[in-house]
Amino acid sequence: MTQQKLIADDPQQIATPLRQYIERIEKMMEEKAEIQTYITEAFAEAKGQGFDTKAMRAVIKLRALDTATRQEQETILELYSHALGME
């Protein structure tokens, strides 16, 4: 039976679980927005102390990668930089 058929037969059958999913996702989105505010504030504090936030973001991205992936990206970057005479 398709989802559309279930809705047509008994909309109330899916109303409760659907509402629960929607409300759960909305709550997570609110929490995400709140956390983003804290992150923005932390970057502003770091900038106020003289740190380069663009470099900080790059370091954070690199730290999120596993070692092999990070080394691969660094190798490719070095190769491209060398090929363009940037070293």
C-alpha distances in whole Angstrom, upper triangle without the diagonal:
4,7,8,6,7,10,11,11,13,14,16,14,14,17,19,18,17,21,22,21,23,26,26,26,29,31,31,32,35,36,36,38,40,41,41,44,46,45,47,50,50,51,53,55,55,57,59,61,61,58,56,53,52,53,51,48,49,50,47,45,47,47,43,43,43,47,46,44,47,50,48,48,51,52,51,52,56,55,54,57,60,59,59,63,61,63
4,5,5,6,9,10,11,12,13,16,13,12,16,18,16,16,19,21,19,20,24,24,24,26,29,29,29,32,33,33,35,38,38,38,41,43,43,44,47,48,48,50,52,53,54,56,58,58,55,53,50,49,50,49,45,46,47,44,42,44,44,40,41,41,45,44,42,45,47,46,45,49,50,48,49,53,53,52,54,57,56,56,60,58,60
4,5,5,6,9,10,11,10,13,11,9,12,15,13,12,16,17,16,17,20,21,20,22,25,25,26,29,30,30,32,34,35,35,38,40,40,41,44,45,45,47,49,50,51,53,55,55,53,51,47,46,48,46,43,44,45,42,40,42,42,39,39,40,44,43,41,43,46,45,44,47,49,47,48,52,52,51,53,56,55,55,59,57,59
4,5,5,6,9,10,10,13,12,11,13,16,15,14,17,19,18,18,21,23,22,24,27,27,27,30,32,31,33,36,37,37,39,41,41,42,45,46,47,48,51,51,52,55,56,57,54,52,49,48,50,48,45,46,47,44,42,45,45,41,41,43,46,46,43,46,49,47,46,50,51,49,50,54,54,52,55,57,56,57,60,58,60
4,5,5,6,9,10,13,11,11,14,17,16,15,19,21,20,21,24,25,25,27,29,30,30,33,35,35,36,39,40,40,42,44,45,46,48,50,50,52,54,55,56,58,60,60,58,56,52,51,53,51,48,49,50,47,45,48,48,44,44,45,49,49,46,49,52,50,49,53,54,52,53,57,57,55,58,61,60,60,63,62,64
4,5,5,6,7,10,8,8,11,13,13,13,16,18,17,18,21,22,23,24,27,28,28,31,32,33,34,37,38,38,41,43,43,44,47,48,48,50,52,53,54,56,58,59,56,55,51,50,52,50,47,48,49,46,44,47,46,43,43,44,48,48,46,48,51,49,49,52,54,52,53,57,57,56,58,61,60,60,63,62,64
4,6,5,5,8,8,7,9,12,12,11,14,16,16,16,19,21,21,22,25,26,26,29,31,31,32,35,36,37,39,41,41,42,45,46,47,48,51,52,52,55,57,57,55,53,50,49,51,49,46,47,48,45,43,46,46,42,43,45,48,48,46,48,51,50,49,52,54,52,53,56,57,55,57,60,60,60,63,61,63
4,6,6,10,10,10,12,15,16,15,17,20,20,20,23,25,25,26,28,30,30,32,34,34,36,38,39,40,42,44,45,46,48,50,50,52,54,55,56,58,60,60,58,56,53,52,54,52,49,50,52,49,47,49,49,46,47,48,52,51,49,51,54,53,52,55,57,55,56,59,59,58,60,63,62,62,65,64,66
4,7,9,9,10,12,15,16,16,18,20,21,21,24,26,26,27,30,31,32,34,36,36,38,40,41,42,44,46,46,48,50,51,52,54,56,57,58,60,62,63,60,59,55,54,56,54,51,52,54,50,49,51,51,47,48,49,53,53,50,53,56,54,54,57,59,57,58,61,62,60,63,65,65,65,68,66,68
4,5,5,8,9,12,13,13,15,17,18,19,21,23,24,25,27,29,29,31,33,34,35,37,39,40,42,44,44,46,48,49,50,52,54,55,56,58,60,61,58,57,53,53,55,53,50,51,52,49,47,50,50,46,47,48,52,52,50,52,55,54,53,56,58,57,57,61,61,60,62,65,65,65,68,66,68
4,5,6,6,10,11,10,12,15,16,16,18,20,21,22,24,26,26,28,30,31,32,34,36,36,38,40,41,42,44,46,47,48,50,52,53,54,56,57,55,54,50,50,52,50,47,48,50,46,45,48,47,44,45,46,50,50,48,50,53,52,51,54,56,54,55,59,59,58,60,63,62,62,65,63,65
4,5,5,7,10,10,11,13,15,15,17,19,20,21,23,25,26,27,29,30,31,33,35,36,38,39,41,42,44,45,47,48,50,51,52,54,56,57,55,54,50,50,52,50,47,49,50,46,45,48,47,44,45,46,50,51,48,50,54,53,52,55,57,55,56,59,60,59,61,64,64,63,66,64,66
4,6,7,8,9,11,13,14,15,17,18,20,21,23,25,26,27,29,30,32,34,35,36,38,40,41,42,44,45,47,48,50,51,52,54,56,57,55,54,50,50,52,49,46,48,49,45,44,47,46,42,44,45,48,49,47,49,52,51,50,53,55,54,55,58,59,58,60,63,62,63,65,64,65
4,6,6,6,8,10,11,12,14,15,16,18,20,21,22,24,26,27,28,30,32,33,35,36,37,39,41,42,43,45,47,48,49,51,53,54,51,50,46,46,48,46,43,44,45,42,40,43,42,39,40,41,45,45,43,45,48,47,47,50,52,50,51,55,55,54,56,59,59,59,62,60,61
4,6,5,6,9,10,10,12,14,15,16,18,20,21,22,24,25,27,28,30,31,33,35,36,37,39,41,42,43,45,46,48,49,51,52,50,49,45,45,47,45,42,44,45,41,40,43,43,39,41,42,46,46,44,46,49,48,47,50,53,51,52,55,56,55,56,60,59,59,62,60,61
4,5,5,6,9,10,11,12,14,15,16,18,20,21,23,24,26,27,29,30,32,33,35,36,38,39,41,42,44,45,47,48,50,51,49,48,45,45,47,44,41,43,44,40,39,42,41,38,40,41,45,46,43,45,48,48,47,50,52,51,51,55,56,55,56,60,60,60,62,60,61
4,5,5,6,9,10,10,12,14,15,17,18,20,21,22,24,26,27,28,30,32,33,35,36,37,39,41,42,43,45,47,48,49,47,46,42,42,44,42,39,41,41,38,37,39,38,35,36,38,41,42,40,42,45,44,44,47,49,48,48,52,53,52,53,57,57,57,59,57,58
4,5,5,6,9,10,11,12,14,15,16,18,20,21,23,24,26,27,29,31,31,33,35,36,37,39,41,42,43,45,47,48,45,44,41,41,42,40,37,39,40,36,35,38,37,34,35,37,41,41,39,41,44,43,42,45,47,46,46,50,51,50,51,55,55,54,57,55,56
4,5,5,6,8,10,10,12,14,15,16,18,20,21,23,24,25,27,29,30,31,33,35,36,37,39,41,42,43,45,47,45,44,40,40,42,40,37,39,40,36,35,39,38,34,36,38,42,43,40,42,45,45,43,46,49,47,47,51,52,51,52,56,56,55,58,56,57
4,5,5,6,9,10,11,12,14,15,17,18,20,21,23,24,26,27,28,30,32,33,35,36,38,39,41,42,44,45,43,42,39,39,41,38,35,37,38,34,34,37,35,32,34,36,39,40,38,40,43,43,42,44,47,46,46,50,51,50,51,55,55,55,57,55,56
4,6,5,6,9,10,11,12,14,15,16,18,20,21,22,24,26,27,28,30,31,33,35,36,37,39,41,42,43,41,40,36,36,38,36,33,35,35,32,31,34,33,29,31,33,36,37,35,36,40,40,38,41,44,43,43,46,47,46,48,51,51,51,54,51,53
4,5,5,6,9,10,10,12,14,15,16,18,20,21,23,25,25,27,29,30,31,33,35,36,37,39,41,42,40,39,35,35,37,35,32,34,35,31,31,34,33,30,32,34,37,38,36,37,41,40,39,41,44,43,43,46,47,46,47,51,51,50,53,51,52
4,5,5,6,9,10,11,12,14,15,17,18,20,21,23,24,26,27,29,30,32,33,35,36,38,40,41,39,38,35,35,37,35,32,34,35,31,31,34,33,30,32,34,38,39,37,38,41,41,40,42,45,44,44,47,49,48,49,52,52,52,54,52,53
4,5,5,6,9,10,11,12,14,16,17,18,20,21,23,24,26,27,29,30,32,33,35,36,38,39,37,37,33,33,35,32,30,32,32,29,28,31,30,27,29,31,35,36,34,35,38,38,37,40,42,42,41,45,46,45,46,50,50,50,52,50,51
4,5,5,6,9,10,10,12,14,15,16,18,20,21,22,24,25,27,28,30,31,33,34,36,37,35,34,30,31,32,30,27,29,30,26,26,29,28,25,27,29,33,34,32,32,36,36,34,37,40,39,38,42,43,42,43,47,47,47,49,47,48
4,5,5,6,9,10,11,12,14,15,17,19,20,21,23,25,26,27,29,30,32,33,35,36,34,34,30,30,32,30,27,30,31,27,27,30,30,27,29,31,35,36,34,34,38,38,36,38,41,40,40,43,45,43,44,48,48,48,50,47,49
4,5,5,6,9,10,11,12,14,16,17,18,20,21,23,25,26,27,29,30,32,34,35,33,33,29,30,32,29,27,29,30,26,26,30,29,26,29,31,34,36,34,34,38,38,36,38,42,41,40,43,45,44,45,48,49,48,51,48,49
4,5,5,6,9,10,10,12,14,15,16,18,20,21,22,24,26,27,28,30,32,33,31,30,27,27,29,26,24,26,27,23,23,26,25,22,25,27,30,32,30,30,34,34,33,35,38,37,37,40,42,41,41,45,46,45,47,44,45
4,5,5,6,9,10,10,12,14,15,16,18,20,21,22,24,26,27,29,30,32,29,29,25,25,27,25,22,25,26,22,22,26,25,22,25,27,31,32,30,30,34,34,32,34,37,36,35,39,41,39,40,43,44,43,45,43,44
4,5,5,6,9,10,11,13,14,15,17,19,20,21,23,25,26,27,29,31,29,29,25,26,28,25,23,26,27,23,24,27,26,24,27,30,33,35,32,32,36,36,34,36,39,39,38,41,43,41,42,45,46,45,47,44,46
4,5,5,6,9,10,11,12,14,15,17,19,20,21,23,24,26,27,29,27,27,23,25,26,23,21,24,25,21,22,25,24,21,25,27,30,33,30,30,34,34,32,34,38,37,36,39,41,40,41,44,45,44,46,43,44
4,5,5,6,9,10,10,12,14,15,16,18,20,21,22,24,26,27,25,24,21,21,23,21,18,21,22,18,19,22,21,19,22,24,28,30,27,27,31,31,29,31,34,34,33,36,38,37,37,40,41,41,43,40,41
4,5,5,6,9,10,10,12,14,15,17,19,20,21,23,25,26,24,24,20,21,23,21,18,22,23,19,20,23,23,21,24,27,30,32,29,29,33,33,31,32,36,35,33,37,39,37,38,41,42,41,43,40,41
4,5,5,7,9,10,11,13,15,15,17,19,20,21,23,25,23,23,20,22,24,21,19,22,23,20,21,24,23,22,25,28,31,33,31,30,34,34,32,33,37,37,35,38,40,39,39,43,44,43,44,41,42
4,5,5,6,9,10,11,12,14,15,17,18,20,21,23,21,21,18,19,21,18,16,19,20,16,18,21,20,18,21,24,27,30,27,26,30,31,29,30,34,34,32,35,37,36,36,40,41,40,42,38,39
4,5,5,6,9,10,11,12,14,15,16,18,20,21,19,19,15,16,18,16,14,17,18,15,16,20,19,17,21,24,27,29,26,25,29,30,27,28,32,32,30,33,35,34,34,37,39,37,39,36,37
4,5,5,6,9,10,11,12,14,15,16,19,20,19,19,15,17,20,17,16,19,20,17,19,22,22,21,24,27,30,32,30,28,32,33,30,31,35,34,32,35,38,36,36,39,41,39,41,37,38
4,5,5,6,9,10,10,12,14,15,17,19,17,18,15,17,19,16,15,19,19,16,18,21,20,19,23,26,28,31,29,27,31,32,30,30,34,34,32,35,37,36,36,39,41,40,41,37,38
4,5,5,6,9,10,11,12,14,15,17,15,15,11,14,15,12,11,15,15,12,14,17,16,16,20,23,25,28,25,24,27,28,26,26,30,30,28,31,34,33,32,35,37,36,37,34,34
4,5,5,6,9,10,10,12,14,15,14,14,10,12,15,12,11,15,16,14,16,19,19,18,22,25,27,30,27,25,29,30,27,27,31,31,29,31,34,33,32,35,37,35,36,33,34
4,5,5,6,9,10,10,13,14,14,14,12,15,17,14,14,18,18,16,18,21,21,21,24,27,29,32,30,28,31,32,30,30,34,34,31,33,37,35,34,38,39,38,39,35,36
4,5,5,6,9,10,11,13,11,12,10,13,14,11,12,15,15,13,16,19,18,18,22,25,26,29,27,25,28,30,27,27,31,31,29,31,34,33,32,35,38,36,37,33,34
4,5,5,6,8,10,11,9,9,6,10,11,9,9,13,13,12,14,17,17,17,21,24,25,28,26,23,26,28,25,25,29,29,26,28,32,30,29,32,34,33,33,30,30
4,5,5,6,9,10,9,10,8,12,14,12,12,16,16,16,18,21,20,21,24,28,29,32,30,27,30,31,29,28,32,32,29,31,34,33,31,35,37,35,35,32,32
4,5,5,6,9,9,11,10,14,15,12,14,17,17,16,19,21,21,22,25,28,29,32,30,28,30,32,30,29,33,33,30,32,36,35,33,36,38,37,37,33,33
4,5,5,7,5,8,7,11,11,9,11,14,14,14,17,18,18,20,23,26,26,29,28,25,27,29,27,26,29,30,27,29,32,31,30,33,35,33,33,30,30
4,5,5,5,6,6,10,11,10,12,15,15,15,18,20,20,21,24,27,28,31,29,26,28,30,27,26,30,30,27,28,32,30,28,32,34,32,32,28,29
4,5,7,10,10,13,15,13,16,18,18,19,21,23,23,25,28,31,31,34,32,29,32,34,31,30,33,34,30,32,35,34,32,35,37,35,35,31,32
4,6,9,10,14,14,13,16,18,17,18,21,22,22,24,27,29,30,33,31,28,30,33,30,28,32,33,30,31,34,34,31,34,37,35,34,31,31
4,7,9,12,12,12,14,16,16,17,20,21,21,24,26,29,29,32,30,27,29,31,28,26,30,30,27,28,32,31,28,31,33,32,31,27,27
4,6,9,8,8,11,13,12,14,16,17,18,20,22,25,25,28,26,23,25,27,24,23,26,27,24,25,29,28,25,28,31,29,29,25,25
4,6,5,6,9,10,11,12,15,16,17,19,21,24,24,26,24,21,23,25,22,20,24,24,21,22,26,25,22,25,28,26,26,22,22
4,5,5,6,9,10,10,12,14,15,17,19,22,23,25,23,20,23,24,21,20,24,24,21,23,26,25,23,26,29,27,27,24,24
4,5,5,6,9,10,11,13,14,16,17,21,22,23,21,18,21,22,18,18,21,21,18,20,23,21,20,23,25,23,24,21,21
4,5,5,6,9,10,11,12,14,16,19,19,21,19,16,18,20,16,15,19,19,16,18,21,20,18,21,24,22,23,19,19
4,5,5,6,9,10,10,12,15,18,18,21,19,16,18,20,18,17,20,21,18,20,23,23,21,24,27,26,26,23,23
4,5,5,6,9,10,11,13,16,18,20,17,15,18,19,16,16,20,20,17,20,23,22,21,24,26,25,26,23,23
4,5,5,6,9,10,11,15,15,17,15,12,14,16,13,12,16,16,14,16,19,18,17,21,23,22,23,19,20
4,5,5,6,9,10,13,13,16,14,11,13,16,13,12,16,17,15,17,20,20,19,22,24,24,24,21,21
4,5,5,6,9,12,13,16,14,12,15,17,15,15,18,19,17,20,23,22,22,25,27,27,27,24,24
4,6,5,7,11,12,14,12,10,13,14,12,13,16,16,15,18,20,20,20,23,25,24,26,23,23
4,5,5,8,9,11,9,6,10,11,9,10,13,14,13,15,18,18,18,21,23,23,24,21,21
4,5,8,9,12,11,8,11,14,12,13,16,17,16,18,21,22,22,24,26,27,27,25,24
4,7,9,12,10,9,13,14,13,14,17,18,18,20,22,23,23,26,27,28,29,26,26
4,6,8,6,6,9,10,10,11,14,15,15,18,19,20,21,23,25,26,27,25,25
4,6,6,6,9,10,11,12,14,16,17,18,20,21,22,24,26,27,29,27,26
4,6,5,6,9,10,10,12,14,15,16,18,20,21,22,24,26,27,25,24
4,5,5,6,9,10,10,12,14,15,16,18,20,21,22,24,26,24,23
4,5,5,6,9,10,11,12,14,15,17,18,20,21,23,24,23,22
4,5,5,6,9,10,11,12,14,15,16,18,20,21,22,20,20
4,5,5,6,9,10,10,12,14,15,16,18,20,21,19,18
4,5,5,6,9,10,11,12,14,15,16,18,20,19,18
4,5,5,6,9,10,11,12,14,15,17,18,17,17
4,5,5,6,9,10,10,12,14,15,16,14,14
4,5,5,6,9,10,11,12,14,15,14,13
4,5,5,6,8,10,10,12,14,13,13
4,5,5,6,8,10,11,12,11,11
4,6,5,6,8,10,10,9,8
4,6,5,6,9,10,10,10
4,5,5,6,9,9,10
4,5,5,6,5,6
4,5,5,6,6
4,6,8,9
4,6,8
4,6
4
